[in-house]
Amino acid sequence: MTRPMLILMALTLSAAGGAGAAELSTHGVLLDKVAAIVNDSVVTNSELDEQVAMITERLREQKTQLPPADVLRKQVLDRLIVQEVQLQRAARVGLKVSDEQLNAAVNDVAQRNKIAFADLPRALASQGIEYSAYRENLRKEIALSGLRQRDVIAKINVTPRELEQFIERQKKLPSETSEYNVSHILIAVPQDATQAQVDELSKRAQDIYERARGTEDFSRLAVAYSNSQTALEGGKLGWRKGPELPTFFAEEIVKLKPGQLSAPIRTPSGFHLIKLNEVRSTEGSMMVEQTHARHILIKPNDLQDDATVRQKLGAIRERILKGEEFAAFATSMSEDTGSSVSGGDLGWTSPGTFVSEFDAVLAKLQDNEISEPFRTQFGWHIVQLLGHRSFDTTEESQRQRAFMQLRESKADEETELWLRRLRDEAFVDTSI
């Protein structure tokens, strides 16, 4: 088992040890110190030290030149503060991750690493990672993902005019049949910044651009100066197809050759520097396997916990199997407002349209089969597979993909703005 296992989960929270756990002396005196106060909670020095050590090791493995220790520590602390603000918001809005949902995610980790679920604790221990801490940090990651879906993705609006313009623009932008390995640096501009502050940040972005064009390593500059959530990964966004790139990247990417970077680009979130690392072709068959399904969604709340909702859906499933109408239950009871009006019908969809837990259940069903109740970040579902088909690329499927790609291309910028707002609205004291 190799060390990069955790990369598969894209965890930004440490899974080693008990993150932030304070040590107690024999007299019961708290030895840990506070690194930052965040609203009514804290980030501890032990948590910060642990994160710095983990990220330092990862950057060394990636052969990224490290910035000065105090700069790296400040970047890591800022990330922990932003994570804590998000976790507090998730708690306020009642976003919880059930044990069933967590177990499904842990099982997915085991399957992707081709080891038995029961062997995962031993495999993690061989990397110095405590299983219980890993589970709890994974629970946090799922909660943060659900919060982003709730607060950002679900609120992104794509108008018909935007979709038409996007489809036309695609013809002149990075190809859908190519993937681009991109890195970027964000110099964030506060929402209430004065013109003097904007000018100063613009100069900083220009200075970093000149240094990156010279002899300095882009990844090191990203770790040291970027305000993006990818800073501690050396600014790496990874491989993305052309239409999946953030909207403001696209027109710049087509001008770049591998190894080149753009001049600073101004957007509402700040100044961006973009570097194109590599390009690769993904041309092949445009046939897609589509499924037609319908579902019923019920969300837990203060009056109905997970067990109650699961039991209710189980009872509904039994009634449908005995002859009652699925569509009638979906129309009257489903809390998915987008599909309930059509009897829960989700239409014909391609792989990747739904969250991974939903796709995994759907993939195991036979035509007309109804699943047992299962949990996703949205709540509890039962889903019926109505049919499947091999579907060639047509205008309809192109438009559907374009819609998903446009929404995703907006998501990066909207996420950065959302995180900045959460951070600015929080009470944070690091002068302790």
C-alpha positions in Angstrom: 0.0 0.0 0.0 1.5 3.3 -1.0 1.3 6.6 0.8 -0.8 8.5 -1.9 -3.9 6.6 -0.9 -5.4 9.7 0.7 -5.1 11.7 -2.5 -8.0 9.7 -3.9 -10.2 11.3 -1.4 -8.9 14.8 -2.1 -9.0 15.4 1.7 -7.9 18.8 2.8 -8.3 17.9 6.5 -5.6 15.8 8.1 -6.5 12.2 8.8 -3.4 11.4 11.0 -3.8 11.3 14.7 -6.6 13.2 16.4 -6.6 16.6 14.7 -6.5 19.4 17.2 -6.5 17.0 20.1 -5.1 18.8 23.3 -2.8 17.0 25.6 -3.4 17.0 29.4 -0.8 16.9 32.1 -1.2 14.6 35.1 -2.7 17.7 36.9 -5.4 18.2 34.2 -3.8 21.4 32.8 -4.5 22.0 29.1 -1.1 22.1 27.3 -2.4 22.9 23.9 -2.5 26.5 22.8 -4.9 28.4 20.6 -3.7 29.5 17.1 -6.9 31.3 16.1 -10.3 32.1 17.5 -13.0 31.6 14.9 -16.4 32.8 16.0 -17.2 30.6 19.1 -14.6 28.0 18.3 -10.8 27.7 18.0 -8.0 26.3 15.8 -5.4 24.8 18.1 -1.6 24.9 17.7 -1.5 21.1 17.6 -3.9 21.0 14.7 -1.9 23.7 12.9 1.4 21.9 13.5 -0.1 18.6 12.3 -1.4 20.2 9.1 1.9 22.0 8.4 3.8 18.7 8.8 1.5 16.8 6.5 1.5 19.5 3.8 5.3 19.9 4.0 5.7 16.2 3.4 3.3 16.2 0.5 5.0 19.2 -1.2 8.4 17.5 -0.8 7.0 14.3 -2.4 5.8 16.5 -5.3 9.3 18.1 -5.4 7.8 21.6 -4.9 10.2 24.1 -3.4 9.0 25.1 0.0 8.3 28.8 0.9 9.7 30.2 4.1 8.3 28.4 7.2 6.3 31.4 8.5 4.7 31.9 5.1 3.6 28.2 4.8 2.3 28.3 8.4 0.2 31.4 7.6 -1.2 29.8 4.5 -2.1 26.6 6.4 -3.7 28.6 9.2 -5.9 30.5 6.8 -7.1 27.2 5.2 -7.9 25.8 8.7 -9.8 29.0 9.5 -11.9 28.8 6.3 -12.6 25.2 6.9 -13.7 25.9 10.5 -16.1 28.7 9.2 -17.6 26.2 6.7 -18.1 23.5 9.4 -19.8 26.0 11.7 -22.1 27.0 8.9 -22.9 23.3 8.1 -23.8 22.8 11.7 -26.0 25.9 11.7 -28.0 24.8 8.7 -28.4 21.3 10.1 -26.2 19.5 7.5 -25.3 16.2 9.0 -23.6 13.1 7.6 -25.1 9.9 8.8 -23.1 6.7 9.7 -24.7 5.0 6.7 -23.4 7.7 4.3 -20.0 7.7 6.0 -19.7 3.9 5.8 -20.6 4.0 2.1 -17.8 6.6 1.5 -15.3 4.6 3.4 -16.2 1.5 1.5 -15.7 3.4 -1.7 -12.2 4.3 -0.6 -11.5 0.7 0.1 -12.8 -0.4 -3.3 -10.9 2.2 -5.2 -7.7 1.1 -3.5 -8.6 -2.6 -4.2 -8.5 -3.7 -0.6 -11.2 -5.3 1.6 -13.3 -2.9 3.8 -12.1 -4.8 6.9 -8.4 -4.3 5.9 -8.7 -0.5 5.6 -7.8 0.2 9.3 -4.7 -1.8 9.0 -3.7 -0.2 5.6 -4.2 3.3 7.1 -2.2 2.3 10.2 0.7 1.3 8.0 0.7 5.0 6.9 0.6 6.3 10.4 -3.1 7.2 10.1 -5.6 6.5 12.9 -8.8 4.9 11.5 -11.2 6.7 13.8 -9.7 10.1 13.0 -9.7 9.3 9.3 -13.5 8.5 9.5 -14.2 11.7 11.3 -12.2 13.9 8.9 -13.9 12.1 6.0 -17.3 12.9 7.6 -16.2 16.6 7.7 -15.2 16.5 4.0 -18.6 15.0 3.0 -20.3 17.8 5.0 -18.2 20.5 3.3 -19.0 19.0 -0.1 -22.7 19.0 0.7 -22.5 22.6 2.0 -20.9 23.7 -1.3 -23.6 21.9 -3.2 -26.3 23.6 -1.1 -24.8 27.2 -0.9 -23.0 27.4 -4.3 -23.8 24.8 -6.9 -27.6 24.7 -6.4 -27.8 28.5 -6.7 -25.9 28.8 -9.9 -28.4 29.9 -12.6 -27.8 29.2 -16.3 -30.2 31.2 -18.5 -31.2 30.0 -22.0 -29.3 32.9 -23.5 -26.1 32.0 -21.6 -26.4 28.4 -22.8 -26.7 29.5 -26.4 -23.7 31.9 -26.1 -21.7 29.2 -24.3 -22.4 26.6 -27.1 -21.3 29.2 -29.7 -18.2 30.2 -27.7 -17.2 26.5 -27.3 -16.5 26.4 -31.0 -13.7 28.9 -30.5 -12.4 27.7 -27.1 -10.5 24.7 -25.7 -11.7 21.5 -27.3 -14.1 19.1 -25.6 -11.9 16.3 -26.9 -8.8 17.6 -25.1 -7.8 17.8 -21.5 -5.8 20.6 -19.9 -3.5 20.4 -16.9 -3.7 23.8 -15.4 -2.3 25.6 -12.3 -3.3 29.0 -11.0 -2.6 31.7 -8.5 -5.3 34.0 -7.0 -4.6 37.3 -5.4 -7.9 37.9 -3.7 -9.5 41.4 -3.6 -11.8 42.1 -0.6 -15.4 43.1 -1.5 -15.0 46.4 0.3 -11.5 47.2 -1.0 -10.6 50.8 -1.7 -9.1 51.8 -5.0 -5.7 52.1 -3.3 -6.0 48.5 -2.1 -7.0 47.3 -5.5 -4.0 49.1 -7.0 -1.6 47.5 -4.5 -3.0 44.0 -5.1 -2.7 44.6 -8.8 1.0 45.4 -8.4 1.5 42.3 -6.3 -0.1 40.1 -9.0 2.1 41.8 -11.6 5.2 41.2 -9.5 4.4 37.5 -9.0 3.8 37.2 -12.8 7.2 38.7 -13.5 8.8 36.4 -11.0 7.0 33.3 -12.5 8.1 34.3 -16.0 11.7 34.5 -14.7 13.4 31.7 -12.7 11.0 31.2 -9.8 8.9 28.1 -9.6 5.2 28.7 -10.1 4.1 26.0 -7.6 6.3 27.6 -4.9 4.8 31.0 -5.6 1.3 29.6 -5.4 2.0 28.0 -2.0 3.4 31.3 -0.7 1.0 33.9 -2.2 -2.2 32.4 -3.6 -5.4 33.0 -1.8 -7.1 30.1 -3.6 -8.1 26.9 -1.9 -5.7 25.2 -4.2 -2.7 27.2 -2.9 -1.3 24.4 -0.8 -1.4 22.0 -3.8 1.0 24.4 -5.6 -2.0 25.9 -7.4 -2.7 22.8 -9.3 -6.3 22.3 -10.6 -5.5 19.0 -12.3 -6.8 17.7 -15.6 -10.0 19.2 -17.0 -11.7 19.1 -20.3 -11.9 22.4 -22.2 -15.5 23.2 -21.3 -15.0 22.3 -17.6 -12.4 25.0 -17.2 -13.5 28.1 -15.2 -15.1 30.5 -17.6 -12.5 33.2 -17.4 -9.7 30.7 -18.0 -10.9 29.5 -21.4 -10.1 32.4 -23.6 -6.6 32.6 -22.1 -5.9 28.9 -22.3 -6.2 28.8 -26.1 -3.5 31.4 -26.3 -1.0 29.4 -24.3 1.4 26.6 -25.1 2.4 24.1 -22.4 4.7 25.8 -19.9 3.4 29.3 -20.6 1.4 31.5 -18.3 -1.0 34.3 -18.7 -0.7 37.9 -17.5 -2.9 38.8 -14.5 -6.6 38.5 -15.2 -9.1 40.6 -13.1 -12.4 38.9 -12.0 -14.8 39.7 -9.2 -12.8 37.5 -6.8 -9.4 39.1 -7.6 -6.4 38.8 -9.9 -5.6 35.4 -11.4 -2.4 34.0 -13.0 -2.9 30.9 -15.1 -0.3 28.4 -16.2 -0.9 25.7 -18.8 1.2 22.6 -17.8 0.2 20.0 -20.3 -2.5 19.1 -22.9 -3.7 15.7 -24.0 -6.2 14.4 -26.4 -9.2 12.3 -25.3 -10.8 11.7 -28.7 -12.8 8.5 -29.0 -16.4 7.2 -29.4 -19.1 9.7 -28.5 -21.5 7.0 -27.6 -22.8 7.3 -24.0 -24.8 4.9 -21.9 -27.8 6.7 -20.6 -30.4 5.7 -17.9 -34.0 6.7 -17.4 -35.0 6.8 -13.7 -37.4 8.3 -11.2 -37.0 8.8 -7.5 -38.5 9.9 -4.3 -36.5 12.1 -1.9 -37.3 12.7 1.8 -35.0 14.7 4.0 -34.4 14.1 7.7 -35.3 17.0 10.0 -35.8 17.8 13.7 -39.0 15.7 13.7 -37.8 12.8 11.5 -34.4 11.4 12.1 -32.5 9.1 9.6 -34.0 5.9 10.9 -37.6 7.3 10.7 -37.1 8.6 7.2 -35.5 5.3 6.1 -38.4 3.3 7.5 -41.0 5.6 5.9 -39.4 5.1 2.4 -39.1 1.4 3.0 -42.9 1.3 3.7 -43.6 3.4 0.5 -41.4 1.0 -1.5 -43.4 -2.0 -0.2 -46.7 -0.4 -1.2 -45.4 0.4 -4.7 -44.3 -3.2 -5.1 -47.8 -4.3 -4.2 -49.3 -2.2 -7.0 -49.6 1.4 -5.9 -48.3 4.2 -8.2 -44.7 5.3 -7.8 -45.6 8.7 -9.5 -48.4 9.4 -7.0 -46.1 9.0 -4.0 -43.4 11.1 -5.7 -45.8 13.9 -6.5 -47.2 14.1 -3.1 -44.2 13.3 -0.9 -40.9 13.8 -2.7 -38.9 16.8 -1.5 -37.0 17.1 -4.8 -39.0 20.0 -6.2 -37.4 19.7 -9.6 -38.8 16.2 -10.3 -41.8 15.8 -7.9 -44.0 17.7 -10.3 -43.4 15.0 -13.0 -43.8 12.0 -10.7 -40.2 11.9 -9.7 -39.1 11.5 -13.4 -35.4 12.4 -13.9 -35.4 11.9 -17.6 -32.6 10.3 -19.7 -29.3 11.1 -18.1 -25.6 10.3 -18.7 -23.1 9.0 -16.1 -21.9 11.6 -13.7 -25.1 13.6 -13.7 -25.9 12.6 -10.1 -23.7 12.3 -7.0 -21.6 9.2 -6.8 -23.8 7.4 -4.2 -26.9 7.9 -6.4 -25.0 6.7 -9.5 -23.7 3.7 -7.7 -27.2 2.5 -6.7 -28.6 3.2 -10.1 -25.8 1.1 -11.8 -26.8 -2.0 -9.8 -30.5 -1.9 -10.7 -32.2 -3.9 -13.4 -34.9 -2.3 -15.6 -38.1 -1.5 -13.5 -36.3 -2.5 -10.3 -36.8 -0.2 -7.2 -33.9 0.2 -4.9 -33.9 -0.1 -1.1 -33.7 3.3 0.7 -30.3 4.8 0.5 -28.6 8.0 1.8 -26.9 10.8 -0.1 -25.9 14.4 1.0 -29.4 15.5 -0.1 -31.4 13.0 2.1 -32.9 9.5 1.7 -34.0 8.2 -1.7 -35.6 5.3 -3.4 -35.0 5.1 -7.1 -36.6 3.1 -9.9 -34.6 2.3 -13.1 -37.1 2.7 -16.0 -34.7 1.8 -18.8 -31.3 2.3 -20.3 -29.9 3.0 -23.8 -26.7 3.6 -25.8 -27.1 7.1 -27.1 -25.1 8.7 -29.9 -24.0 12.4 -29.6 -26.9 14.5 -30.8 -27.9 18.2 -30.3 -29.9 17.2 -27.3 -27.1 15.5 -25.5 -24.6 18.2 -26.5 -26.9 20.8 -24.9 -27.2 18.7 -21.8 -23.4 18.4 -21.5 -23.0 22.1 -22.3 -25.4 23.0 -19.4 -23.5 20.9 -16.9 -20.1 22.2 -18.1 -21.3 25.8 -18.0 -22.5 25.4 -14.4 -19.3 23.7 -13.4 -17.2 26.4 -15.1 -19.0 29.0 -13.0 -18.6 27.0 -9.8 -14.9 27.7 -9.2 -15.3 31.5 -9.3 -18.5 31.4 -7.3 -16.9 29.1 -4.7 -14.0 31.5 -4.2 -16.4 34.4 -3.7 -18.5 32.4 -1.3 -15.5 31.4 0.8 -14.3 35.0 0.9 -17.7 36.1 2.1 -17.8 33.4 4.8 -14.3 34.4 5.9 -15.1 38.1 5.9 -18.3 37.7 7.9 -16.7 35.6 10.6 -15.0 36.9 13.7 -11.4 35.7 13.5 -8.6 36.6 15.9 -5.1 35.3 15.1 -3.2 37.7 17.4 -3.4 35.4 20.4 
